[in-house]
Amino acid sequence: MSDEAKRKPAKRPRAEMPCQDPAERVRNFNEVALGYDEELAVAEAERCLSCKDSKCRDGCPVDVDISGFIAKIRDRDFRGAYEAIKGTNSLPAICGRVCPQETQCEAKCLLGRKGEPIAIGRLERFAADWAMSQGKDRPADIKPNGRRVAIVGSGPAGLTCAGDLAKKGYEVTIFEALHAPGGVLVYGIPEFRLPKRIVAEEIDNLRALGVNIQCDVVVGRTITVDELFDEGYDAVFLGTGAGLPMFMNIPGETLNGVYSANEFLTRTNLMKAYLFPEWDTPIKVGRRVAVVGAGNVAMDSVRCAKRLGAEEAIIVYRRSEAEMPARLEEVHHAKEEGVIFHTLTNPVRILGDEKGWVCGLECLRMELGEPDDSGRRRPIPVKGSEFVLEVDTVVMALGTTPNPLVSQTTPGLEVNRWGCLVTRDEDGLTTRDLVWAAGDAVTGAATVILAMGGGKKAAAAIDRVLRG
């Protein structure tokens, strides 16, 4: 390292994240990003300007003291860095892996104005992974306050709300519909992006706070919100997510070989179809797989398809690459792994063979017009541009909406035209007294960290109301 670089660490290039080689990782479900070691973490932390007015913190939905924990990494106080993060973030190992830092905290980093911002997410992951390597969190000394809160759903919103309330002395019970806790963290995000052991360890930390988790409980069927109040709960938080898949309503969507991304990823991730026949959940992936959409869920689906044996895994997206909502890192990794991108391409019909299986995807070429309500340029069909992609599996990754089960079985809960729960304030109080909600159930499909931010606000509001 030059003397100038030593004197001006902020001018050093960003520490690269070690990753599995693309040719190797495409044949396994092991984590792609390998994480910083101590030396890389310290070197990256030394780039931080330690701004007095830390704009990066303004971009964090859970208000992590970013410059504070980075300073501790710089000083090799890794335990202190982890504890600084845990002060406001119950799931740092998860956030460090899947949060879109590039559009949030890192987007406000002063270094990013003329170069590369501090790798805040990678440093957060390092601190959390270091703490996990040292053993379980020390049990918190919590004095029970005699109040009970029911949390419906164990995704990021529910887990965050539960953790914050447990620290304040509440008796918290999470009710999860599936057979394992974690919500979208375990059924939606692949092992190669977020290993299940990481989610399990973060959930174990919540259990150490006294949080009780009951799986295979479908609120709205097994038990209702009203019955939870009858059983003595003082408040209810709804973090039920948005698990109802959307389709295009084009001909052929009922053919064999057509999946929603929800089913495809749930079978692959939570039910471990990638370990078949060791695990008893099979999943059919053909020779050529088309994934319709270009968000993070689409990238997860197409990269899973590649690992499950597809010779060709194809993204079909009606806009250009510049409009793709997926994280740039995920698009980059997909390209490295050989994913094919058909942009400015819109499916109009799924073709089937005589046995009812997918054999092709009829598409139209598109061109971009004026921006629509989303701010992205509207795709317009090009006349006479029809063509057929030869595929035998189609995965629809078009987004999701909330399942109406809870709202339909809870008097007083209102939903908007998209089926999302209506809240009366920014803290997530619904139209039903003593019932709060946050995450995708309120916003529609969004990010893990925004769901966590909503769960955190709701926990603070529940505490204020029940104590007041």
CORJO-V913231 format. One record per residue. N is the residue number from 1. PHI is phi in whole degrees, 0 to 359 (* if undefined). D_CENTER is the distance of its C-alpha to the mean C-alpha in Angstrom with 2 decimals. Layout:
BEGIN
n:N phi:PHI d_center:D_CENTER
n:N phi:PHI d_center:D_CENTER
END
This chain:
BEGIN
n:1 phi:* d_center:37.70
n:2 phi:289 d_center:40.08
n:3 phi:298 d_center:41.64
n:4 phi:294 d_center:40.11
n:5 phi:296 d_center:36.55
n:6 phi:294 d_center:37.31
n:7 phi:285 d_center:38.62
n:8 phi:235 d_center:35.74
n:9 phi:299 d_center:32.52
n:10 phi:298 d_center:30.48
n:11 phi:272 d_center:31.99
n:12 phi:294 d_center:30.80
n:13 phi:294 d_center:28.24
n:14 phi:299 d_center:24.67
n:15 phi:293 d_center:24.27
n:16 phi:290 d_center:22.74
n:17 phi:276 d_center:20.00
n:18 phi:298 d_center:21.72
n:19 phi:223 d_center:20.19
n:20 phi:298 d_center:21.45
n:21 phi:296 d_center:23.93
n:22 phi:305 d_center:22.62
n:23 phi:294 d_center:25.59
n:24 phi:274 d_center:24.85
n:25 phi:290 d_center:21.08
n:26 phi:292 d_center:21.26
n:27 phi:255 d_center:23.30
n:28 phi:214 d_center:21.00
n:29 phi:252 d_center:17.53
n:30 phi:288 d_center:17.87
n:31 phi:300 d_center:15.51
n:32 phi:287 d_center:16.24
n:33 phi:279 d_center:16.16
n:34 phi:267 d_center:18.77
n:35 phi:90 d_center:18.50
n:36 phi:286 d_center:21.33
n:37 phi:271 d_center:24.47
n:38 phi:300 d_center:26.45
n:39 phi:292 d_center:28.55
n:40 phi:296 d_center:25.82
n:41 phi:297 d_center:23.95
n:42 phi:295 d_center:27.26
n:43 phi:298 d_center:28.19
n:44 phi:290 d_center:25.03
n:45 phi:298 d_center:25.43
n:46 phi:293 d_center:29.04
n:47 phi:285 d_center:28.04
n:48 phi:296 d_center:26.79
n:49 phi:276 d_center:29.36
n:50 phi:50 d_center:28.84
n:51 phi:302 d_center:29.24
n:52 phi:294 d_center:30.93
n:53 phi:258 d_center:28.97
n:54 phi:285 d_center:25.45
n:55 phi:295 d_center:23.76
n:56 phi:300 d_center:20.56
n:57 phi:296 d_center:20.18
n:58 phi:298 d_center:20.51
n:59 phi:270 d_center:17.30
n:60 phi:260 d_center:15.25
n:61 phi:296 d_center:13.98
n:62 phi:248 d_center:14.85
n:63 phi:61 d_center:18.10
n:64 phi:291 d_center:18.10
n:65 phi:284 d_center:21.59
n:66 phi:292 d_center:20.60
n:67 phi:295 d_center:24.14
n:68 phi:293 d_center:25.28
n:69 phi:287 d_center:23.04
n:70 phi:293 d_center:23.63
n:71 phi:298 d_center:27.34
n:72 phi:290 d_center:27.28
n:73 phi:296 d_center:25.77
n:74 phi:302 d_center:28.53
n:75 phi:271 d_center:31.02
n:76 phi:64 d_center:29.65
n:77 phi:266 d_center:28.93
n:78 phi:291 d_center:25.68
n:79 phi:298 d_center:25.91
n:80 phi:297 d_center:26.46
n:81 phi:297 d_center:23.45
n:82 phi:298 d_center:21.18
n:83 phi:292 d_center:22.96
n:84 phi:295 d_center:22.68
n:85 phi:290 d_center:18.87
n:86 phi:296 d_center:18.91
n:87 phi:302 d_center:21.16
n:88 phi:232 d_center:18.41
n:89 phi:237 d_center:15.09
n:90 phi:283 d_center:14.88
n:91 phi:228 d_center:11.99
n:92 phi:294 d_center:12.99
n:93 phi:294 d_center:12.55
n:94 phi:284 d_center:8.80
n:95 phi:300 d_center:8.65
n:96 phi:297 d_center:11.21
n:97 phi:260 d_center:9.34
n:98 phi:242 d_center:5.95
n:99 phi:286 d_center:7.03
n:100 phi:278 d_center:9.18
n:101 phi:302 d_center:12.28
n:102 phi:296 d_center:14.56
n:103 phi:253 d_center:14.37
n:104 phi:237 d_center:14.43
n:105 phi:298 d_center:16.44
n:106 phi:292 d_center:17.66
n:107 phi:293 d_center:18.74
n:108 phi:260 d_center:21.21
n:109 phi:293 d_center:22.59
n:110 phi:298 d_center:26.31
n:111 phi:297 d_center:26.48
n:112 phi:290 d_center:24.31
n:113 phi:291 d_center:27.18
n:114 phi:237 d_center:29.40
n:115 phi:196 d_center:27.31
n:116 phi:265 d_center:24.08
n:117 phi:291 d_center:22.19
n:118 phi:300 d_center:21.66
n:119 phi:280 d_center:18.75
n:120 phi:298 d_center:17.27
n:121 phi:297 d_center:13.93
n:122 phi:294 d_center:16.02
n:123 phi:289 d_center:18.47
n:124 phi:297 d_center:16.09
n:125 phi:299 d_center:14.95
n:126 phi:302 d_center:18.69
n:127 phi:298 d_center:19.76
n:128 phi:292 d_center:17.42
n:129 phi:294 d_center:18.38
n:130 phi:299 d_center:21.97
n:131 phi:296 d_center:22.03
n:132 phi:297 d_center:20.75
n:133 phi:291 d_center:23.53
n:134 phi:268 d_center:26.01
n:135 phi:112 d_center:25.42
n:136 phi:294 d_center:24.07
n:137 phi:300 d_center:23.69
n:138 phi:292 d_center:27.00
n:139 phi:301 d_center:27.30
n:140 phi:281 d_center:27.34
n:141 phi:269 d_center:30.64
n:142 phi:245 d_center:29.73
n:143 phi:262 d_center:32.42
n:144 phi:300 d_center:31.68
n:145 phi:254 d_center:32.38
n:146 phi:86 d_center:33.18
n:147 phi:258 d_center:30.52
n:148 phi:238 d_center:28.05
n:149 phi:229 d_center:24.65
n:150 phi:261 d_center:22.80
n:151 phi:248 d_center:19.01
n:152 phi:257 d_center:17.93
n:153 phi:105 d_center:14.60
n:154 phi:247 d_center:12.92
n:155 phi:280 d_center:9.24
n:156 phi:300 d_center:8.09
n:157 phi:293 d_center:10.78
n:158 phi:295 d_center:13.32
n:159 phi:296 d_center:13.11
n:160 phi:294 d_center:13.53
n:161 phi:299 d_center:16.30
n:162 phi:297 d_center:17.91
n:163 phi:297 d_center:18.09
n:164 phi:295 d_center:19.59
n:165 phi:289 d_center:22.06
n:166 phi:298 d_center:23.08
n:167 phi:296 d_center:24.05
n:168 phi:268 d_center:26.26
n:169 phi:97 d_center:28.09
n:170 phi:281 d_center:26.73
n:171 phi:275 d_center:26.87
n:172 phi:247 d_center:23.34
n:173 phi:236 d_center:22.57
n:174 phi:262 d_center:19.23
n:175 phi:250 d_center:19.80
n:176 phi:245 d_center:17.38
n:177 phi:287 d_center:18.33
n:178 phi:275 d_center:17.28
n:179 phi:276 d_center:19.19
n:180 phi:218 d_center:16.64
n:181 phi:282 d_center:14.49
n:182 phi:130 d_center:10.79
n:183 phi:57 d_center:9.66
n:184 phi:299 d_center:6.58
n:185 phi:296 d_center:6.18
n:186 phi:253 d_center:9.56
n:187 phi:266 d_center:10.24
n:188 phi:254 d_center:7.60
n:189 phi:257 d_center:6.62
n:190 phi:295 d_center:10.18
n:191 phi:304 d_center:12.42
n:192 phi:285 d_center:13.30
n:193 phi:255 d_center:10.04
n:194 phi:216 d_center:9.30
n:195 phi:300 d_center:12.62
n:196 phi:297 d_center:13.13
n:197 phi:294 d_center:15.83
n:198 phi:293 d_center:13.65
n:199 phi:297 d_center:11.78
n:200 phi:299 d_center:15.34
n:201 phi:292 d_center:16.91
n:202 phi:296 d_center:14.77
n:203 phi:292 d_center:15.60
n:204 phi:300 d_center:19.17
n:205 phi:297 d_center:19.38
n:206 phi:290 d_center:18.78
n:207 phi:299 d_center:21.41
n:208 phi:295 d_center:23.69
n:209 phi:278 d_center:23.56
n:210 phi:104 d_center:24.92
n:211 phi:290 d_center:21.95
n:212 phi:263 d_center:22.96
n:213 phi:238 d_center:20.55
n:214 phi:246 d_center:22.06
n:215 phi:267 d_center:20.46
n:216 phi:59 d_center:21.86
n:217 phi:242 d_center:22.54
n:218 phi:263 d_center:21.88
n:219 phi:292 d_center:22.55
n:220 phi:111 d_center:24.70
n:221 phi:232 d_center:26.43
n:222 phi:298 d_center:26.93
n:223 phi:207 d_center:27.34
n:224 phi:256 d_center:27.14
n:225 phi:298 d_center:26.17
n:226 phi:300 d_center:29.92
n:227 phi:291 d_center:30.63
n:228 phi:296 d_center:28.19
n:229 phi:296 d_center:30.31
n:230 phi:298 d_center:33.42
n:231 phi:278 d_center:32.35
n:232 phi:105 d_center:32.44
n:233 phi:285 d_center:28.97
n:234 phi:274 d_center:29.43
n:235 phi:205 d_center:26.13
n:236 phi:230 d_center:23.15
n:237 phi:246 d_center:19.53
n:238 phi:255 d_center:17.53
n:239 phi:237 d_center:13.78
n:240 phi:276 d_center:14.02
n:241 phi:72 d_center:11.04
n:242 phi:228 d_center:11.84
n:243 phi:255 d_center:12.75
n:244 phi:265 d_center:15.85
n:245 phi:287 d_center:15.81
n:246 phi:255 d_center:17.81
n:247 phi:234 d_center:20.63
n:248 phi:272 d_center:23.14
n:249 phi:59 d_center:26.18
n:250 phi:253 d_center:28.11
n:251 phi:302 d_center:30.76
n:252 phi:97 d_center:29.79
n:253 phi:289 d_center:26.36
n:254 phi:264 d_center:27.93
n:255 phi:291 d_center:29.15
n:256 phi:295 d_center:28.39
n:257 phi:99 d_center:25.75
n:258 phi:255 d_center:23.50
n:259 phi:242 d_center:20.02
n:260 phi:280 d_center:17.21
n:261 phi:298 d_center:13.96
n:262 phi:302 d_center:12.99
n:263 phi:294 d_center:16.15
n:264 phi:300 d_center:16.02
n:265 phi:284 d_center:12.71
n:266 phi:296 d_center:13.60
n:267 phi:295 d_center:17.01
n:268 phi:289 d_center:16.01
n:269 phi:271 d_center:13.41
n:270 phi:293 d_center:14.28
n:271 phi:265 d_center:17.86
n:272 phi:54 d_center:18.33
n:273 phi:298 d_center:20.21
n:274 phi:290 d_center:20.13
n:275 phi:257 d_center:22.60
n:276 phi:299 d_center:24.98
n:277 phi:268 d_center:27.82
n:278 phi:303 d_center:27.14
n:279 phi:257 d_center:24.66
n:280 phi:267 d_center:26.05
n:281 phi:252 d_center:23.30
n:282 phi:277 d_center:24.38
n:283 phi:212 d_center:22.69
n:284 phi:272 d_center:24.82
n:285 phi:236 d_center:23.87
n:286 phi:280 d_center:26.76
n:287 phi:289 d_center:28.32
n:288 phi:231 d_center:26.65
n:289 phi:245 d_center:23.21
n:290 phi:251 d_center:22.17
n:291 phi:249 d_center:18.62
n:292 phi:266 d_center:18.97
n:293 phi:128 d_center:16.50
n:294 phi:211 d_center:15.00
n:295 phi:271 d_center:11.42
n:296 phi:299 d_center:8.55
n:297 phi:295 d_center:8.92
n:298 phi:296 d_center:12.56
n:299 phi:295 d_center:12.43
n:300 phi:300 d_center:10.77
n:301 phi:294 d_center:13.50
n:302 phi:290 d_center:16.29
n:303 phi:286 d_center:15.80
n:304 phi:295 d_center:15.85
n:305 phi:303 d_center:18.94
n:306 phi:299 d_center:20.59
n:307 phi:288 d_center:20.22
n:308 phi:278 d_center:21.49
n:309 phi:116 d_center:24.66
n:310 phi:296 d_center:24.58
n:311 phi:291 d_center:27.27
n:312 phi:228 d_center:25.69
n:313 phi:241 d_center:22.07
n:314 phi:235 d_center:22.06
n:315 phi:267 d_center:19.80
n:316 phi:244 d_center:21.69
n:317 phi:222 d_center:20.90
n:318 phi:279 d_center:23.34
n:319 phi:253 d_center:22.99
n:320 phi:271 d_center:23.50
n:321 phi:298 d_center:21.25
n:322 phi:297 d_center:21.48
n:323 phi:266 d_center:19.71
n:324 phi:299 d_center:16.70
n:325 phi:281 d_center:13.48
n:326 phi:294 d_center:11.54
n:327 phi:298 d_center:11.42
n:328 phi:301 d_center:14.97
n:329 phi:298 d_center:14.20
n:330 phi:290 d_center:12.58
n:331 phi:296 d_center:15.61
n:332 phi:300 d_center:17.90
n:333 phi:296 d_center:16.87
n:334 phi:298 d_center:17.27
n:335 phi:297 d_center:20.67
n:336 phi:301 d_center:21.70
n:337 phi:272 d_center:21.12
n:338 phi:92 d_center:23.39
n:339 phi:293 d_center:21.25
n:340 phi:265 d_center:23.56
n:341 phi:246 d_center:22.68
n:342 phi:253 d_center:24.73
n:343 phi:270 d_center:24.04
n:344 phi:50 d_center:26.18
n:345 phi:223 d_center:26.34
n:346 phi:235 d_center:25.93
n:347 phi:292 d_center:26.47
n:348 phi:236 d_center:29.27
n:349 phi:197 d_center:30.13
n:350 phi:259 d_center:29.16
n:351 phi:266 d_center:32.31
n:352 phi:234 d_center:33.39
n:353 phi:271 d_center:36.21
n:354 phi:292 d_center:39.02
n:355 phi:263 d_center:37.09
n:356 phi:87 d_center:34.15
n:357 phi:256 d_center:31.67
n:358 phi:300 d_center:29.80
n:359 phi:227 d_center:31.93
n:360 phi:187 d_center:30.86
n:361 phi:230 d_center:28.85
n:362 phi:278 d_center:31.10
n:363 phi:227 d_center:29.76
n:364 phi:241 d_center:31.08
n:365 phi:287 d_center:30.98
n:366 phi:235 d_center:29.73
n:367 phi:227 d_center:30.64
n:368 phi:265 d_center:29.10
n:369 phi:255 d_center:30.94
n:370 phi:284 d_center:30.50
n:371 phi:298 d_center:27.19
n:372 phi:260 d_center:25.90
n:373 phi:297 d_center:24.33
n:374 phi:280 d_center:20.97
n:375 phi:90 d_center:23.03
n:376 phi:266 d_center:22.66
n:377 phi:295 d_center:25.86
n:378 phi:287 d_center:26.62
n:379 phi:283 d_center:27.13
n:380 phi:236 d_center:30.68
n:381 phi:296 d_center:32.10
n:382 phi:265 d_center:34.82
n:383 phi:299 d_center:37.80
n:384 phi:73 d_center:39.02
n:385 phi:258 d_center:36.04
n:386 phi:300 d_center:35.09
n:387 phi:205 d_center:34.28
n:388 phi:241 d_center:32.90
n:389 phi:268 d_center:30.28
n:390 phi:281 d_center:31.34
n:391 phi:222 d_center:28.35
n:392 phi:236 d_center:28.25
n:393 phi:216 d_center:24.60
n:394 phi:231 d_center:22.48
n:395 phi:243 d_center:18.77
n:396 phi:268 d_center:17.86
n:397 phi:243 d_center:14.41
n:398 phi:252 d_center:15.43
n:399 phi:111 d_center:12.93
n:400 phi:220 d_center:13.15
n:401 phi:231 d_center:15.08
n:402 phi:294 d_center:15.51
n:403 phi:288 d_center:17.82
n:404 phi:280 d_center:21.18
n:405 phi:303 d_center:22.36
n:406 phi:292 d_center:22.07
n:407 phi:295 d_center:23.40
n:408 phi:284 d_center:26.21
n:409 phi:250 d_center:27.34
n:410 phi:235 d_center:27.24
n:411 phi:303 d_center:30.17
n:412 phi:95 d_center:29.57
n:413 phi:275 d_center:25.90
n:414 phi:255 d_center:25.68
n:415 phi:234 d_center:23.15
n:416 phi:270 d_center:23.21
n:417 phi:292 d_center:24.01
n:418 phi:264 d_center:20.44
n:419 phi:85 d_center:20.33
n:420 phi:276 d_center:18.16
n:421 phi:295 d_center:19.70
n:422 phi:276 d_center:22.10
n:423 phi:243 d_center:22.17
n:424 phi:274 d_center:25.33
n:425 phi:209 d_center:24.05
n:426 phi:287 d_center:21.20
n:427 phi:274 d_center:20.93
n:428 phi:94 d_center:19.79
n:429 phi:293 d_center:23.17
n:430 phi:280 d_center:23.48
n:431 phi:283 d_center:26.83
n:432 phi:250 d_center:27.66
n:433 phi:302 d_center:29.03
n:434 phi:65 d_center:27.27
n:435 phi:237 d_center:24.09
n:436 phi:250 d_center:21.04
n:437 phi:208 d_center:17.63
n:438 phi:197 d_center:14.39
n:439 phi:83 d_center:10.81
n:440 phi:297 d_center:10.46
n:441 phi:296 d_center:13.89
n:442 phi:256 d_center:15.38
n:443 phi:267 d_center:13.70
n:444 phi:80 d_center:12.71
n:445 phi:303 d_center:9.46
n:446 phi:218 d_center:7.82
n:447 phi:263 d_center:5.24
n:448 phi:301 d_center:4.12
n:449 phi:291 d_center:7.55
n:450 phi:292 d_center:9.37
n:451 phi:297 d_center:8.88
n:452 phi:296 d_center:10.16
n:453 phi:300 d_center:12.85
n:454 phi:294 d_center:13.93
n:455 phi:297 d_center:14.25
n:456 phi:292 d_center:16.25
n:457 phi:298 d_center:18.54
n:458 phi:297 d_center:19.18
n:459 phi:299 d_center:20.17
n:460 phi:296 d_center:22.59
n:461 phi:291 d_center:24.02
n:462 phi:301 d_center:24.55
n:463 phi:298 d_center:26.33
n:464 phi:299 d_center:28.51
n:465 phi:291 d_center:29.55
n:466 phi:289 d_center:30.30
n:467 phi:275 d_center:32.21
n:468 phi:270 d_center:33.98
END
